[in-house]
Amino acid sequence: MITRFMRNRFGQGRGGGQGRGQGAGQGGGGRGGGNKPGSGPAGNCVCPKCGHKEPHVAGQRCIDRLCPKCGTKMIRE
Protein backbone atom coordinates (compact mmCIF):
# COMPACT_ATOMS: atom_id res chain seq x y z
CA MET A 1 0.00 0.00 0.00
CA ILE A 2 1.31 3.46 -0.91
CA THR A 3 0.93 6.02 1.81
CA ARG A 4 -0.26 9.57 1.27
CA PHE A 5 3.25 10.80 2.04
CA MET A 6 4.74 8.75 -0.79
CA ARG A 7 2.03 9.73 -3.27
CA ASN A 8 2.60 13.42 -2.58
CA ARG A 9 6.37 13.08 -2.53
CA PHE A 10 6.60 11.25 -5.85
CA GLY A 11 3.92 13.24 -7.66
CA GLN A 12 1.24 10.52 -7.72
CA GLY A 13 -1.18 12.13 -5.32
CA ARG A 14 -3.65 14.97 -5.72
CA GLY A 15 -4.01 16.08 -9.29
CA GLY A 16 -1.78 13.37 -10.76
CA GLY A 17 1.37 15.39 -10.19
CA GLN A 18 0.19 18.35 -12.22
CA GLY A 19 1.30 21.62 -10.70
CA ARG A 20 -1.00 24.61 -10.54
CA GLY A 21 0.17 28.15 -11.06
CA GLN A 22 -0.66 30.48 -8.23
CA GLY A 23 -0.77 33.73 -10.21
CA ALA A 24 1.84 36.22 -11.20
CA GLY A 25 3.87 38.05 -8.63
CA GLN A 26 4.33 41.76 -8.66
CA GLY A 27 7.41 42.64 -10.67
CA GLY A 28 10.05 45.16 -9.83
CA GLY A 29 10.29 48.53 -11.48
CA GLY A 30 13.40 47.68 -13.47
CA ARG A 31 16.46 49.82 -13.97
CA GLY A 32 15.90 53.24 -12.42
CA GLY A 33 12.15 52.71 -12.33
CA GLY A 34 11.74 52.12 -8.61
CA ASN A 35 10.95 54.60 -5.90
CA LYS A 36 14.01 53.78 -3.81
CA PRO A 37 16.30 56.61 -2.79
CA GLY A 38 19.03 56.99 -5.38
CA SER A 39 17.13 55.32 -8.19
CA GLY A 40 17.13 56.97 -11.58
CA PRO A 41 19.82 58.82 -13.50
CA ALA A 42 19.93 62.04 -11.46
CA GLY A 43 21.65 62.60 -8.13
CA ASN A 44 25.13 62.70 -6.69
CA CYS A 45 27.84 60.33 -5.59
CA VAL A 46 29.13 61.20 -2.10
CA CYS A 47 32.25 60.15 -0.24
CA PRO A 48 31.22 58.79 3.17
CA LYS A 49 34.62 59.70 4.64
CA CYS A 50 35.29 63.29 3.54
CA GLY A 51 31.90 64.35 2.12
CA HIS A 52 33.11 65.19 -1.41
CA LYS A 53 30.23 65.20 -3.94
CA GLU A 54 30.28 64.53 -7.68
CA PRO A 55 27.36 64.24 -10.11
CA HIS A 56 26.20 60.69 -10.80
CA VAL A 57 27.01 59.34 -14.27
CA ALA A 58 24.23 57.24 -15.84
CA GLY A 59 25.32 53.63 -16.26
CA GLN A 60 28.12 53.87 -13.71
CA ARG A 61 27.59 52.81 -10.10
CA CYS A 62 28.80 55.20 -7.42
CA ILE A 63 30.33 52.31 -5.46
CA ASP A 64 32.67 51.66 -8.43
CA ARG A 65 34.06 55.20 -8.23
CA LEU A 66 36.81 56.31 -5.89
CA CYS A 67 36.83 59.70 -4.20
CA PRO A 68 39.43 61.92 -5.91
CA LYS A 69 40.35 63.50 -2.56
CA CYS A 70 40.79 60.53 -0.23
CA GLY A 71 40.43 57.37 -2.37
CA THR A 72 37.41 55.93 -0.51
CA LYS A 73 34.61 54.19 -2.47
CA MET A 74 31.77 56.61 -3.04
CA ILE A 75 28.07 55.97 -2.29
CA ARG A 76 24.84 57.22 -3.82
CA GLU A 77 23.28 60.27 -2.16
All heavy atoms as a GROMACS GRO file, in nm:
protein
  545
    1MET      N    1   0.084  -0.118   0.000
    1MET     CA    2   0.000   0.000   0.000
    1MET      C    3   0.089   0.125   0.000
    1MET      O    4   0.183   0.134   0.076
    1MET     CB    5  -0.089  -0.002   0.124
    1MET     CG    6  -0.180   0.115   0.132
    1MET     SD    7  -0.296   0.090   0.266
    1MET     CE    8  -0.319   0.257   0.312
    2ILE      N    9   0.056   0.222  -0.084
    2ILE     CA   10   0.131   0.346  -0.091
    2ILE      C   11   0.065   0.447   0.002
    2ILE      O   12  -0.055   0.470  -0.005
    2ILE     CB   13   0.133   0.401  -0.235
    2ILE    CG1   14   0.202   0.301  -0.326
    2ILE    CG2   15   0.202   0.535  -0.239
    2ILE    CD1   16   0.199   0.343  -0.471
    3THR      N   17   0.147   0.504   0.086
    3THR     CA   18   0.093   0.602   0.181
    3THR      C   19   0.074   0.737   0.114
    3THR      O   20   0.125   0.764   0.006
    3THR     CB   21   0.189   0.619   0.300
    3THR    OG1   22   0.310   0.675   0.253
    3THR    CG2   23   0.215   0.487   0.369
    4ARG      N   24  -0.001   0.821   0.179
    4ARG     CA   25  -0.026   0.956   0.127
    4ARG      C   26   0.105   1.033   0.113
    4ARG      O   27   0.126   1.106   0.018
    4ARG     CB   28  -0.119   1.032   0.222
    4ARG     CG   29  -0.155   1.168   0.167
    4ARG     CD   30  -0.239   1.250   0.260
    4ARG     NE   31  -0.347   1.174   0.319
    4ARG     CZ   32  -0.418   1.216   0.423
    4ARG    NH1   33  -0.392   1.332   0.477
    4ARG    NH2   34  -0.515   1.144   0.472
    5PHE      N   35   0.195   1.014   0.210
    5PHE     CA   36   0.325   1.080   0.204
    5PHE      C   37   0.399   1.045   0.075
    5PHE      O   38   0.451   1.130   0.006
    5PHE     CB   39   0.409   1.041   0.326
    5PHE     CG   40   0.553   1.081   0.314
    5PHE    CD1   41   0.592   1.212   0.335
    5PHE    CD2   42   0.649   0.988   0.280
    5PHE    CE1   43   0.725   1.249   0.323
    5PHE    CE2   44   0.781   1.024   0.268
    5PHE     CZ   45   0.819   1.154   0.289
    6MET      N   46   0.402   0.918   0.041
    6MET     CA   47   0.475   0.875  -0.079
    6MET      C   48   0.406   0.924  -0.206
    6MET      O   49   0.471   0.961  -0.302
    6MET     CB   50   0.488   0.723  -0.080
    6MET     CG   51   0.583   0.674   0.030
    6MET     SD   52   0.619   0.502   0.022
    6MET     CE   53   0.718   0.496  -0.125
    7ARG      N   54   0.273   0.924  -0.208
    7ARG     CA   55   0.203   0.973  -0.327
    7ARG      C   56   0.235   1.120  -0.350
    7ARG      O   57   0.263   1.162  -0.462
    7ARG     CB   58   0.052   0.954  -0.311
    7ARG     CG   59   0.008   0.813  -0.339
    7ARG     CD   60  -0.140   0.808  -0.336
    7ARG     NE   61  -0.181   0.841  -0.198
    7ARG     CZ   62  -0.295   0.806  -0.144
    7ARG    NH1   63  -0.384   0.739  -0.213
    7ARG    NH2   64  -0.324   0.838  -0.020
    8ASN      N   65   0.231   1.200  -0.244
    8ASN     CA   66   0.260   1.342  -0.258
    8ASN      C   67   0.407   1.366  -0.292
    8ASN      O   68   0.441   1.452  -0.373
    8ASN     CB   69   0.224   1.418  -0.131
    8ASN     CG   70   0.075   1.431  -0.114
    8ASN    OD1   71   0.001   1.423  -0.211
    8ASN    ND2   72   0.031   1.447   0.008
    9ARG      N   73   0.494   1.289  -0.230
    9ARG     CA   74   0.637   1.308  -0.253
    9ARG      C   75   0.678   1.274  -0.396
    9ARG      O   76   0.760   1.340  -0.456
    9ARG     CB   77   0.716   1.224  -0.154
    9ARG     CG   78   0.864   1.241  -0.172
    9ARG     CD   79   0.939   1.169  -0.064
    9ARG     NE   80   1.080   1.175  -0.094
    9ARG     CZ   81   1.170   1.234  -0.020
    9ARG    NH1   82   1.133   1.292   0.091
    9ARG    NH2   83   1.295   1.236  -0.054
   10PHE      N   84   0.620   1.169  -0.452
   10PHE     CA   85   0.660   1.125  -0.585
   10PHE      C   86   0.563   1.169  -0.694
   10PHE      O   87   0.565   1.118  -0.804
   10PHE     CB   88   0.679   0.973  -0.586
   10PHE     CG   89   0.788   0.930  -0.494
   10PHE    CD1   90   0.760   0.860  -0.379
   10PHE    CD2   91   0.920   0.963  -0.522
   10PHE    CE1   92   0.862   0.822  -0.293
   10PHE    CE2   93   1.022   0.925  -0.437
   10PHE     CZ   94   0.993   0.855  -0.322
   11GLY      N   95   0.477   1.263  -0.664
   11GLY     CA   96   0.392   1.324  -0.766
   11GLY      C   97   0.275   1.239  -0.809
   11GLY      O   98   0.218   1.265  -0.914
   12GLN      N   99   0.236   1.137  -0.733
   12GLN     CA  100   0.124   1.052  -0.772
   12GLN      C  101  -0.004   1.088  -0.699
   12GLN      O  102  -0.107   1.030  -0.727
   12GLN     CB  103   0.160   0.905  -0.744
   12GLN     CG  104   0.279   0.857  -0.822
   12GLN     CD  105   0.255   0.859  -0.971
   12GLN    OE1  106   0.148   0.825  -1.017
   12GLN    NE2  107   0.354   0.902  -1.046
   13GLY      N  108   0.002   1.177  -0.607
   13GLY     CA  109  -0.118   1.213  -0.532
   13GLY      C  110  -0.180   1.338  -0.588
   13GLY      O  111  -0.130   1.400  -0.680
   14ARG      N  112  -0.293   1.374  -0.540
   14ARG     CA  113  -0.365   1.497  -0.572
   14ARG      C  114  -0.332   1.558  -0.707
   14ARG      O  115  -0.229   1.621  -0.725
   14ARG     CB  116  -0.337   1.602  -0.465
   14ARG     CG  117  -0.407   1.576  -0.338
   14ARG     CD  118  -0.393   1.698  -0.254
   14ARG     NE  119  -0.469   1.682  -0.132
   14ARG     CZ  120  -0.457   1.760  -0.029
   14ARG    NH1  121  -0.372   1.858  -0.034
   14ARG    NH2  122  -0.529   1.742   0.076
   15GLY      N  123  -0.418   1.543  -0.800
   15GLY     CA  124  -0.401   1.608  -0.929
   15GLY      C  125  -0.303   1.536  -1.021
   15GLY      O  126  -0.263   1.591  -1.122
   16GLY      N  127  -0.265   1.414  -0.989
   16GLY     CA  128  -0.178   1.337  -1.076
   16GLY      C  129  -0.041   1.400  -1.098
   16GLY      O  130   0.022   1.379  -1.202
   17GLY      N  131   0.005   1.479  -1.006
   17GLY     CA  132   0.137   1.539  -1.019
   17GLY      C  133   0.139   1.665  -1.102
   17GLY      O  134   0.244   1.719  -1.130
   18GLN      N  135   0.025   1.712  -1.142
   18GLN     CA  136   0.019   1.835  -1.222
   18GLN      C  137   0.024   1.955  -1.128
   18GLN      O  138  -0.056   1.967  -1.038
   18GLN     CB  139  -0.112   1.841  -1.302
   18GLN     CG  140  -0.129   1.725  -1.398
   18GLN     CD  141  -0.029   1.732  -1.510
   18GLN    OE1  142   0.003   1.840  -1.558
   18GLN    NE2  143   0.022   1.619  -1.552
   19GLY      N  144   0.119   2.043  -1.153
   19GLY     CA  145   0.130   2.162  -1.070
   19GLY      C  146   0.030   2.268  -1.114
   19GLY      O  147  -0.011   2.274  -1.229
   20ARG      N  148  -0.009   2.351  -1.022
   20ARG     CA  149  -0.100   2.460  -1.054
   20ARG      C  150  -0.029   2.593  -1.030
   20ARG      O  151   0.032   2.612  -0.926
   20ARG     CB  152  -0.223   2.457  -0.964
   20ARG     CG  153  -0.319   2.347  -1.002
   20ARG     CD  154  -0.443   2.363  -0.924
   20ARG     NE  155  -0.434   2.275  -0.808
   20ARG     CZ  156  -0.517   2.277  -0.708
   20ARG    NH1  157  -0.615   2.363  -0.704
   20ARG    NH2  158  -0.503   2.195  -0.607
   21GLY      N  159  -0.040   2.682  -1.124
   21GLY     CA  160   0.017   2.815  -1.106
   21GLY      C  161  -0.062   2.893  -1.004
   21GLY      O  162  -0.183   2.881  -0.998
   22GLN      N  163   0.002   2.973  -0.928
   22GLN     CA  164  -0.066   3.048  -0.823
   22GLN      C  165  -0.075   3.197  -0.857
   22GLN      O  166  -0.086   3.279  -0.770
   22GLN     CB  167   0.007   3.029  -0.690
   22GLN     CG  168   0.007   2.885  -0.642
   22GLN     CD  169  -0.134   2.836  -0.613
   22GLN    OE1  170  -0.216   2.908  -0.560
   22GLN    NE2  171  -0.162   2.712  -0.650
   23GLY      N  172  -0.066   3.232  -0.983
   23GLY     CA  173  -0.077   3.373  -1.021
   23GLY      C  174   0.059   3.438  -1.034
   23GLY      O  175   0.161   3.385  -0.992
   24ALA      N  176   0.059   3.550  -1.096
   24ALA     CA  177   0.184   3.622  -1.120
   24ALA      C  178   0.218   3.710  -1.001
   24ALA      O  179   0.130   3.772  -0.941
   24ALA     CB  180   0.171   3.708  -1.245
   25GLY      N  181   0.344   3.716  -0.969
   25GLY     CA  182   0.387   3.805  -0.863
   25GLY      C  183   0.403   3.947  -0.915
   25GLY      O  184   0.405   3.971  -1.035
   26GLN      N  185   0.415   4.038  -0.826
   26GLN     CA  186   0.433   4.176  -0.866
   26GLN      C  187   0.579   4.198  -0.901
   26GLN      O  188   0.667   4.171  -0.821
   26GLN     CB  189   0.392   4.268  -0.752
   26GLN     CG  190   0.392   4.414  -0.790
   26GLN     CD  191   0.330   4.498  -0.681
   26GLN    OE1  192   0.277   4.447  -0.584
   26GLN    NE2  193   0.336   4.628  -0.695
   27GLY      N  194   0.603   4.245  -1.020
   27GLY     CA  195   0.740   4.264  -1.067
   27GLY      C  196   0.803   4.391  -1.014
   27GLY      O  197   0.735   4.481  -0.967
   28GLY      N  198   0.933   4.397  -1.024
   28GLY     CA  199   1.005   4.516  -0.983
   28GLY      C  200   0.996   4.625  -1.088
   28GLY      O  201   0.952   4.602  -1.200
   29GLY      N  202   1.039   4.741  -1.057
   29GLY     CA  203   1.029   4.853  -1.148
   29GLY      C  204   1.135   4.853  -1.256
   29GLY      O  205   1.126   4.929  -1.351
   30GLY      N  206   1.235   4.769  -1.247
   30GLY     CA  207   1.340   4.768  -1.347
   30GLY      C  208   1.445   4.873  -1.319
   30GLY      O  209   1.445   4.940  -1.216
   31ARG      N  210   1.532   4.892  -1.412
   31ARG     CA  211   1.646   4.982  -1.397
   31ARG      C  212   1.600   5.127  -1.381
   31ARG      O  213   1.545   5.185  -1.471
   31ARG     CB  214   1.731   4.969  -1.521
   31ARG     CG  215   1.871   5.009  -1.501
   31ARG     CD  216   1.943   4.977  -1.627
   31ARG     NE  217   2.049   4.886  -1.593
   31ARG     CZ  218   2.170   4.898  -1.641
   31ARG    NH1  219   2.198   4.988  -1.729
   31ARG    NH2  220   2.263   4.815  -1.605
   32GLY      N  221   1.623   5.183  -1.265
   32GLY     CA  222   1.590   5.324  -1.242
   32GLY      C  223   1.442   5.352  -1.234
   32GLY      O  224   1.401   5.466  -1.230
   33GLY      N  225   1.358   5.248  -1.233
   33GLY     CA  226   1.215   5.270  -1.233
   33GLY      C  227   1.152   5.259  -1.096
   33GLY      O  228   1.033   5.274  -1.083
   34GLY      N  229   1.229   5.230  -0.996
   34GLY     CA  230   1.174   5.212  -0.862
   34GLY      C  231   1.157   5.345  -0.791
   34GLY      O  232   1.186   5.451  -0.845
   35ASN      N  233   1.111   5.337  -0.668
   35ASN     CA  234   1.096   5.460  -0.590
   35ASN      C  235   1.193   5.460  -0.474
   35ASN      O  236   1.172   5.526  -0.375
   35ASN     CB  237   0.952   5.474  -0.541
   35ASN     CG  238   0.908   5.357  -0.456
   35ASN    OD1  239   0.983   5.262  -0.438
   35ASN    ND2  240   0.786   5.362  -0.406
   36LYS      N  241   1.300   5.382  -0.486
   36LYS     CA  242   1.401   5.378  -0.381
   36LYS      C  243   1.487   5.504  -0.387
   36LYS      O  244   1.508   5.559  -0.495
   36LYS     CB  245   1.491   5.256  -0.399
   36LYS     CG  246   1.419   5.125  -0.390
   36LYS     CD  247   1.512   5.012  -0.417
   36LYS     CE  248   1.538   5.007  -0.565
   36LYS     NZ  249   1.601   4.889  -0.614
   37PRO      N  250   1.540   5.547  -0.275
   37PRO     CA  251   1.630   5.661  -0.279
   37PRO      C  252   1.752   5.629  -0.366
   37PRO      O  253   1.809   5.520  -0.356
   37PRO     CB  254   1.672   5.679  -0.133
   37PRO     CG  255   1.570   5.610  -0.054
   37PRO     CD  256   1.515   5.500  -0.140
   38GLY      N  257   1.787   5.720  -0.452
   38GLY     CA  258   1.903   5.699  -0.538
   38GLY      C  259   1.871   5.633  -0.668
   38GLY      O  260   1.959   5.612  -0.749
   39SER      N  261   1.744   5.594  -0.692
   39SER     CA  262   1.712   5.532  -0.819
   39SER      C  263   1.695   5.638  -0.925
   39SER      O  264   1.659   5.751  -0.898
   39SER     CB  265   1.586   5.447  -0.806
   39SER     OG  266   1.476   5.528  -0.775
   40GLY      N  267   1.724   5.603  -1.048
   40GLY     CA  268   1.713   5.697  -1.158
   40GLY      C  269   1.847   5.756  -1.193
   40GLY      O  270   1.946   5.735  -1.124
   41PRO      N  271   1.854   5.831  -1.302
   41PRO     CA  272   1.982   5.882  -1.350
   41PRO      C  273   2.034   6.005  -1.277
   41PRO      O  274   2.153   6.033  -1.283
   41PRO     CB  275   1.953   5.915  -1.496
   41PRO     CG  276   1.808   5.946  -1.499
   41PRO     CD  277   1.745   5.858  -1.395
   42ALA      N  278   1.949   6.080  -1.211
   42ALA     CA  279   1.993   6.204  -1.146
   42ALA      C  280   2.051   6.175  -1.008
   42ALA      O  281   2.043   6.065  -0.957
   42ALA     CB  282   1.875   6.300  -1.133
   43GLY      N  283   2.113   6.274  -0.948
   43GLY     CA  284   2.165   6.260  -0.813
   43GLY      C  285   2.315   6.278  -0.807
   43GLY      O  286   2.379   6.314  -0.906
   44ASN      N  287   2.370   6.252  -0.691
   44ASN     CA  288   2.513   6.270  -0.669
   44ASN      C  289   2.575   6.145  -0.608
   44ASN      O  290   2.508   6.067  -0.542
   44ASN     CB  291   2.538   6.387  -0.572
   44ASN     CG  292   2.503   6.519  -0.634
   44ASN    OD1  293   2.532   6.546  -0.749
   44ASN    ND2  294   2.437   6.604  -0.555
   45CYS      N  295   2.704   6.132  -0.629
   45CYS     CA  296   2.784   6.033  -0.559
   45CYS      C  297   2.857   6.108  -0.448
   45CYS      O  298   2.912   6.216  -0.472
   45CYS     CB  299   2.885   5.967  -0.653
   45CYS     SG  300   2.811   5.873  -0.786
   46VAL      N  301   2.856   6.052  -0.327
   46VAL     CA  302   2.913   6.120  -0.210
   46VAL      C  303   3.015   6.030  -0.144
   46VAL      O  304   2.994   5.909  -0.131
   46VAL     CB  305   2.802   6.154  -0.109
   46VAL    CG1  306   2.859   6.228   0.010
   46VAL    CG2  307   2.693   6.235  -0.173
   47CYS      N  308   3.125   6.089  -0.100
   47CYS     CA  309   3.225   6.015  -0.024
   47CYS      C  310   3.180   6.009   0.121
   47CYS      O  311   3.157   6.113   0.182
   47CYS     CB  312   3.361   6.084  -0.034
   47CYS     SG  313   3.486   6.006   0.068
   48PRO      N  314   3.166   5.888   0.179
   48PRO     CA  315   3.122   5.879   0.317
   48PRO      C  316   3.228   5.924   0.417
   48PRO      O  317   3.198   5.953   0.533
   48PRO     CB  318   3.090   5.730   0.336
   48PRO     CG  319   3.172   5.661   0.233
   48PRO     CD  320   3.185   5.757   0.118
   49LYS      N  321   3.353   5.933   0.373
   49LYS     CA  322   3.462   5.970   0.464
   49LYS      C  323   3.482   6.122   0.471
   49LYS      O  324   3.483   6.180   0.578
   49LYS     CB  325   3.591   5.901   0.419
   49LYS     CG  326   3.705   5.915   0.517
   49LYS     CD  327   3.823   5.829   0.472
   49LYS     CE  328   3.936   5.838   0.572
   49LYS     NZ  329   4.051   5.757   0.528
   50CYS      N  330   3.499   6.185   0.353
   50CYS     CA  331   3.529   6.329   0.354
   50CYS      C  332   3.413   6.417   0.309
   50CYS      O  333   3.419   6.538   0.323
   50CYS     CB  334   3.652   6.357   0.269
   50CYS     SG  335   3.627   6.340   0.091
   51GLY      N  336   3.306   6.358   0.252
   51GLY     CA  337   3.190   6.435   0.212
   51GLY      C  338   3.196   6.496   0.073
   51GLY      O  339   3.105   6.569   0.034
   52HIS      N  340   3.299   6.466  -0.004
   52HIS     CA  341   3.311   6.519  -0.141
   52HIS      C  342   3.196   6.467  -0.227
   52HIS      O  343   3.159   6.351  -0.220
   52HIS     CB  344   3.444   6.476  -0.202
   52HIS     CG  345   3.461   6.519  -0.344
   52HIS    ND1  346   3.488   6.650  -0.378
   52HIS    CD2  347   3.455   6.448  -0.459
   52HIS    CE1  348   3.497   6.657  -0.510
   52HIS    NE2  349   3.477   6.536  -0.561
   53LYS      N  350   3.136   6.556  -0.308
   53LYS     CA  351   3.024   6.520  -0.394
   53LYS      C  352   3.062   6.537  -0.541
   53LYS      O  353   3.132   6.632  -0.577
   53LYS     CB  354   2.903   6.610  -0.366
   53LYS     CG  355   2.837   6.586  -0.235
   53LYS     CD  356   2.712   6.671  -0.221
   53LYS     CE  357   2.646   6.650  -0.087
   53LYS     NZ  358   2.522   6.727  -0.074
   54GLU      N  359   3.013   6.444  -0.623
   54GLU     CA  360   3.028   6.453  -0.768
   54GLU      C  361   2.896   6.411  -0.830
   54GLU      O  362   2.825   6.327  -0.774
   54GLU     CB  363   3.137   6.358  -0.817
   54GLU     CG  364   3.277   6.402  -0.780
   54GLU     CD  365   3.384   6.315  -0.845
   54GLU    OE1  366   3.351   6.210  -0.903
   54GLU    OE2  367   3.501   6.354  -0.837
   55PRO      N  368   2.861   6.465  -0.946
   55PRO     CA  369   2.736   6.424  -1.011
   55PRO      C  370   2.742   6.278  -1.054
   55PRO      O  371   2.846   6.230  -1.097
   55PRO     CB  372   2.723   6.517  -1.132
   55PRO     CG  373   2.854   6.586  -1.146
   55PRO     CD  374   2.930   6.571  -1.019
   56HIS      N  375   2.630   6.210  -1.040
   56HIS     CA  376   2.620   6.069  -1.080
   56HIS      C  377   2.622   6.059  -1.232
   56HIS      O  378   2.560   6.138  -1.301
   56HIS     CB  379   2.491   6.008  -1.025
   56HIS     CG  380   2.465   5.870  -1.075
   56HIS    ND1  381   2.540   5.763  -1.036
   56HIS    CD2  382   2.372   5.824  -1.161
   56HIS    CE1  383   2.494   5.654  -1.098
   56HIS    NE2  384   2.393   5.689  -1.172
   57VAL      N  385   2.694   5.960  -1.283
   57VAL     CA  386   2.701   5.934  -1.427
   57VAL      C  387   2.610   5.815  -1.456
   57VAL      O  388   2.626   5.709  -1.395
   57VAL     CB  389   2.846   5.904  -1.471
   57VAL    CG1  390   2.850   5.870  -1.618
   57VAL    CG2  391   2.936   6.020  -1.438
   58ALA      N  392   2.515   5.832  -1.548
   58ALA     CA  393   2.423   5.724  -1.584
   58ALA      C  394   2.500   5.604  -1.635
   58ALA      O  395   2.590   5.616  -1.716
   58ALA     CB  396   2.324   5.772  -1.689
   59GLY      N  397   2.466   5.486  -1.585
   59GLY     CA  398   2.532   5.363  -1.626
   59GLY      C  399   2.656   5.329  -1.547
   59GLY      O  400   2.719   5.227  -1.571
   60GLN      N  401   2.694   5.413  -1.453
   60GLN     CA  402   2.812   5.387  -1.371
   60GLN      C  403   2.772   5.393  -1.224
   60GLN      O  404   2.719   5.494  -1.178
   60GLN     CB  405   2.921   5.490  -1.399
   60GLN     CG  406   3.050   5.464  -1.325
   60GLN     CD  407   3.157   5.569  -1.356
   60GLN    OE1  408   3.125   5.676  -1.407
   60GLN    NE2  409   3.280   5.538  -1.325
   61ARG      N  410   2.795   5.285  -1.152
   61ARG     CA  411   2.759   5.281  -1.010
   61ARG      C  412   2.853   5.368  -0.929
   61ARG      O  413   2.974   5.372  -0.955
   61ARG     CB  414   2.765   5.138  -0.957
   61ARG     CG  415   2.674   5.044  -1.030
   61ARG     CD  416   2.673   4.906  -0.972
   61ARG     NE  417   2.803   4.859  -0.929
   61ARG     CZ  418   2.823   4.750  -0.858
   61ARG    NH1  419   2.721   4.675  -0.822
   61ARG    NH2  420   2.944   4.712  -0.823
   62CYS      N  421   2.798   5.436  -0.829
   62CYS     CA  422   2.880   5.520  -0.742
   62CYS      C  423   2.982   5.437  -0.665
   62CYS      O  424   3.095   5.481  -0.642
   62CYS     CB  425   2.791   5.598  -0.645
   62CYS     SG  426   2.693   5.727  -0.722
   63ILE      N  427   2.944   5.316  -0.626
   63ILE     CA  428   3.033   5.231  -0.546
   63ILE      C  429   3.158   5.192  -0.625
   63ILE      O  430   3.261   5.159  -0.568
   63ILE     CB  431   2.958   5.105  -0.496
   63ILE    CG1  432   3.038   5.034  -0.389
   63ILE    CG2  433   2.926   5.010  -0.606
   63ILE    CD1  434   2.994   5.066  -0.251
   64ASP      N  435   3.152   5.199  -0.759
   64ASP     CA  436   3.267   5.166  -0.843
   64ASP      C  437   3.362   5.285  -0.862
   64ASP      O  438   3.467   5.271  -0.922
   64ASP     CB  439   3.221   5.116  -0.980
   64ASP     CG  440   3.149   4.982  -0.970
   64ASP    OD1  441   3.174   4.909  -0.873
   64ASP    OD2  442   3.068   4.953  -1.060
   65ARG      N  443   3.322   5.400  -0.811
   65ARG     CA  444   3.406   5.520  -0.823
   65ARG      C  445   3.481   5.544  -0.693
   65ARG      O  446   3.431   5.518  -0.585
   65ARG     CB  447   3.318   5.641  -0.854
   65ARG     CG  448   3.247   5.628  -0.988
   65ARG     CD  449   3.150   5.738  -1.010
   65ARG     NE  450   3.217   5.865  -1.029
   65ARG     CZ  451   3.154   5.978  -1.055
   65ARG    NH1  452   3.024   5.981  -1.064
   65ARG    NH2  453   3.221   6.089  -1.070
   66LEU      N  454   3.601   5.595  -0.706
   66LEU     CA  455   3.681   5.631  -0.589
   66LEU      C  456   3.682   5.782  -0.573
   66LEU      O  457   3.687   5.857  -0.671
   66LEU     CB  458   3.824   5.580  -0.604
   66LEU     CG  459   3.841   5.429  -0.611
   66LEU    CD1  460   3.988   5.393  -0.633
   66LEU    CD2  461   3.789   5.362  -0.487
   67CYS      N  462   3.679   5.827  -0.450
   67CYS     CA  463   3.683   5.970  -0.420
   67CYS      C  464   3.818   6.025  -0.467
   67CYS      O  465   3.923   5.970  -0.433
   67CYS     CB  466   3.666   5.991  -0.270
   67CYS     SG  467   3.683   6.164  -0.219
   68PRO      N  468   3.816   6.135  -0.545
   68PRO     CA  469   3.943   6.192  -0.591
   68PRO      C  470   4.026   6.256  -0.480
   68PRO      O  471   4.146   6.274  -0.495
   68PRO     CB  472   3.900   6.296  -0.694
   68PRO     CG  473   3.759   6.329  -0.663
   68PRO     CD  474   3.700   6.207  -0.598
   69LYS      N  475   3.962   6.287  -0.367
   69LYS     CA  476   4.035   6.350  -0.256
   69LYS      C  477   4.100   6.249  -0.163
   69LYS      O  478   4.216   6.267  -0.124
   69LYS     CB  479   3.940   6.440  -0.176
   69LYS     CG  480   3.896   6.563  -0.252
   69LYS     CD  481   3.814   6.653  -0.162
   69LYS     CE  482   3.778   6.780  -0.236
   69LYS     NZ  483   3.705   6.872  -0.150
   70CYS      N  484   4.025   6.144  -0.125
   70CYS     CA  485   4.079   6.053  -0.023
   70CYS      C  486   4.088   5.906  -0.069
   70CYS      O  487   4.144   5.825   0.003
   70CYS     CB  488   4.000   6.063   0.106
   70CYS     SG  489   3.830   6.004   0.093
   71GLY      N  490   4.031   5.872  -0.185
   71GLY     CA  491   4.043   5.737  -0.237
   71GLY      C  492   3.942   5.636  -0.184
   71GLY      O  493   3.949   5.519  -0.215
   72THR      N  494   3.844   5.681  -0.106
   72THR     CA  495   3.740   5.593  -0.051
   72THR      C  496   3.633   5.567  -0.157
   72THR      O  497   3.605   5.654  -0.240
   72THR     CB  498   3.676   5.659   0.072
   72THR    OG1  499   3.777   5.690   0.167
   72THR    CG2  500   3.572   5.569   0.137
   73LYS      N  501   3.572   5.449  -0.154
   73LYS     CA  502   3.461   5.419  -0.247
   73LYS      C  503   3.346   5.512  -0.216
   73LYS      O  504   3.308   5.533  -0.100
   73LYS     CB  505   3.416   5.274  -0.234
   73LYS     CG  506   3.513   5.176  -0.292
   73LYS     CD  507   3.456   5.037  -0.287
   73LYS     CE  508   3.552   4.940  -0.352
   73LYS     NZ  509   3.494   4.805  -0.359
   74MET      N  510   3.286   5.566  -0.321
   74MET     CA  511   3.177   5.661  -0.304
   74MET      C  512   3.044   5.586  -0.295
   74MET      O  513   3.034   5.471  -0.334
   74MET     CB  514   3.176   5.761  -0.418
   74MET     CG  515   3.305   5.842  -0.424
   74MET     SD  516   3.307   5.966  -0.550
   74MET     CE  517   3.228   6.100  -0.464
   75ILE      N  518   2.940   5.653  -0.241
   75ILE     CA  519   2.807   5.597  -0.229
   75ILE      C  520   2.708   5.692  -0.293
   75ILE      O  521   2.737   5.810  -0.316
   75ILE     CB  522   2.768   5.570  -0.082
   75ILE    CG1  523   2.773   5.698   0.001
   75ILE    CG2  524   2.856   5.461  -0.023
   75ILE    CD1  525   2.718   5.682   0.142
   76ARG      N  526   2.588   5.641  -0.322
   76ARG     CA  527   2.484   5.722  -0.382
   76ARG      C  528   2.417   5.808  -0.277
   76ARG      O  529   2.389   5.764  -0.166
   76ARG     CB  530   2.382   5.630  -0.447
   76ARG     CG  531   2.280   5.698  -0.536
   76ARG     CD  532   2.345   5.743  -0.665
   76ARG     NE  533   2.252   5.813  -0.749
   76ARG     CZ  534   2.186   5.757  -0.849
   76ARG    NH1  535   2.207   5.631  -0.878
   76ARG    NH2  536   2.103   5.829  -0.921
   77GLU      N  537   2.393   5.934  -0.310
   77GLU     CA  538   2.328   6.027  -0.216
   77GLU      C  539   2.180   6.002  -0.211
   77GLU      O  540   2.116   5.975  -0.308
   77GLU     CB  541   2.356   6.170  -0.261
   77GLU     CG  542   2.302   6.274  -0.168
   77GLU     CD  543   2.340   6.414  -0.210
   77GLU    OE1  544   2.331   6.445  -0.329
   77GLU    OE2  545   2.383   6.490  -0.124
   0.00000   0.00000   0.00000
